[in-house]
Amino acid sequence: MSLTGIYACSNFTVAQLMHESSVAPENLNSLPTPMKWSAKDDISTFEWQAEDLVDVGPGNALRSKEIGIMKFAEHMCIFGFAVIRGLPAQEGVLEDFTKLVAVIRDTNWGGIFNVENKAAFHNANEVGVSQEDIAYTNLGLPLHVDNPYREVWPSLHEKKVLAIMVKN
């Protein structure tokens, strides 16, 4: 890896990428063809109901519905974007769901990071809250990729919206 200023360039061989993706070279031709999409597309194209993907058990324990998860994985290979409706809103559910479809890689923020408006954002006395960190404000975040400079890029980003509160 070479670094110049704040930019990073990583070099990988095809063998390294194939190993990371767990796709055997002979299976490359069987992967779905990615399709471009835009904000003009009907959102229903990307919507999934949690009940089609998982069974929710006691304590919100999730169990994969294999056919649903396989269809979801194919959808993600094609579009790279999905909206899942109906997952329980309790803490830990997003992490449990993610573990059914991907590997969670820890960053310096941990495996799961909560983006939330902290009233104390403007109070520099709160430990762990940066005055410059947009994740702790009520400012809108556009679609983006976190950590693109990491040696092993995040392969899947999941965002769970628990509540949207806007004051005029």
Residue pairs with C-beta under 8 A, 6 or more apart in sequence:
1 8
1 9
1 10
1 11
1 151
2 8
2 9
3 9
7 149
8 149
10 151
12 20
18 24
18 25
20 152
23 31
31 77
32 74
32 77
32 78
33 78
34 77
34 78
34 79
34 80
35 78
35 79
37 45
37 46
37 79
37 81
43 83
45 79
46 75
46 79
46 81
46 82
46 83
47 82
47 83
47 84
47 85
48 72
48 75
48 82
48 83
48 84
48 85
49 84
49 85
49 86
50 56
50 84
50 85
50 86
50 87
50 97
51 86
52 65
52 68
53 64
53 65
53 68
53 69
53 72
53 84
53 97
53 100
54 62
54 63
54 64
54 65
54 68
54 69
54 87
54 97
54 100
55 62
55 63
55 65
56 62
56 88
57 63
60 88
60 90
60 92
60 93
60 96
61 96
62 93
62 96
62 97
62 100
64 100
69 100
69 101
72 82
72 101
73 101
75 82
76 82
76 101
76 156
84 97
87 93
87 94
87 97
87 160
89 162
93 160
94 112
94 158
94 160
95 104
95 111
95 112
97 158
98 104
98 156
98 158
101 156
102 155
102 156
103 155
104 111
104 112
105 111
105 152
105 154
107 113
107 146
107 147
107 150
107 154
113 135
115 135
115 136
115 141
115 159
116 135
116 136
117 136
117 137
117 138
117 165
118 126
118 129
118 136
120 126
120 129
121 129
121 131
121 136
121 137
122 131
123 129
124 131
129 136
130 136
134 141
135 141
138 165
138 166
145 153
145 154
145 157
146 154
146 157
147 153
147 154
